[in-house]
Amino acid sequence: MSKIPDEDRKDKAFEILDISSEYLILTDEVEQRAKEYMKNNIKPMDALHLASAVVNNIHYFCTTDDKFLKKAKKVETLKTISLSPLELIAEVLK
């Protein structure tokens, strides 16, 4: 998060981290899966985020980045479903 260029966004990210009760650890498995995602033109940080969710068996991966979402929906994510916030709301309300 220290690489976030916008200071306001960085501060908000650290605020969220402060109240988080669980953290995902960067493992060799996460790095390997991220490298596979990068072969599909997914940016490195996006690939790490998605790979972290997949390796940790997170059911939903939500992003507001439409370009990333389109790519994430095309790669193998096992049981992890990639979706937008509106798609997540619709899914949860089923």
matplotlib code that plots the C-alpha trace (Angstrom):
import matplotlib.pyplot as plt

x = [0.0, 2.9, 3.2, -0.3, 0.6, -2.5, -2.0, -5.8, -6.3, -3.2, -4.5, -7.9, -6.2, -4.2, -7.3, -9.1, -6.1, -6.1, -9.6, -9.1, -9.3, -7.9, -5.0, -4.0, -0.3, 1.8, 2.9, 4.9, 1.6, 0.0, 3.0, 2.9, -0.8, -0.3, 2.4, -0.1, -2.7, -0.1, 0.2, -3.4, -2.5, -3.6, -1.4, 1.0, -0.8, -4.2, -2.9, -1.6, -5.0, -6.9, -4.4, -4.6, -8.4, -8.2, -5.5, -7.3, -10.6, -12.4, -15.8, -16.3, -13.7, -15.2, -13.6, -14.7, -12.1, -14.1, -11.1, -9.6, -13.0, -13.4, -9.9, -10.5, -13.7, -11.7, -9.1, -9.4, -10.3, -11.5, -14.3, -13.7, -16.3, -15.1, -17.7, -18.6, -20.1, -23.6, -23.1, -22.1, -25.2, -27.4, -25.6, -25.9, -29.5, -30.4]
y = [0.0, 2.3, 2.5, 4.1, 7.5, 9.4, 10.3, 10.4, 6.9, 5.7, 7.1, 5.5, 2.1, 2.2, 3.2, 0.1, -2.0, -0.8, -2.1, -5.4, -8.5, -10.9, -10.6, -12.7, -13.6, -13.4, -17.0, -18.7, -20.2, -16.7, -15.4, -18.3, -17.9, -14.2, -14.8, -17.0, -14.2, -11.7, -13.8, -12.7, -9.0, -8.5, -5.9, -7.2, -5.7, -6.8, -10.2, -10.5, -9.3, -11.9, -14.7, -14.0, -14.4, -17.5, -19.3, -18.4, -19.8, -16.4, -16.9, -13.3, -11.0, -7.5, -4.7, -1.4, -1.6, -2.7, -3.5, -5.7, -7.3, -8.3, -10.0, -11.6, -13.2, -14.9, -16.6, -19.7, -18.6, -22.0, -21.2, -17.5, -15.4, -12.1, -9.4, -5.7, -4.1, -4.2, -7.8, -8.6, -7.0, -8.9, -12.2, -11.6, -10.7, -13.9]
z = [0.0, 0.5, -3.3, -3.7, -5.2, -4.1, -0.4, 0.4, -1.1, 0.8, 4.1, 3.5, 2.7, 5.9, 7.9, 6.6, 7.4, 11.0, 11.5, 9.6, 11.7, 9.0, 6.6, 3.6, 3.4, 0.3, -0.4, -3.2, -4.4, -4.6, -6.5, -8.9, -9.6, -10.1, -12.7, -14.6, -14.4, -15.7, -18.9, -19.5, -19.5, -15.9, -14.2, -11.5, -8.4, -9.8, -10.4, -6.8, -5.4, -7.5, -6.8, -3.0, -3.2, -5.2, -3.2, 0.1, -1.3, -1.1, -2.6, -4.1, -5.5, -6.0, -8.1, -9.6, -12.3, -15.4, -17.5, -14.8, -14.1, -17.8, -17.7, -14.3, -15.6, -18.4, -16.2, -14.1, -10.6, -9.2, -6.8, -6.6, -8.5, -9.9, -10.0, -9.8, -6.7, -8.3, -9.3, -5.7, -4.3, -6.7, -5.9, -2.1, -2.3, -4.2]

ax = plt.figure().add_subplot(projection="3d")
ax.plot(x, y, z, "-o")
ax.set_aspect("equal")
plt.show()
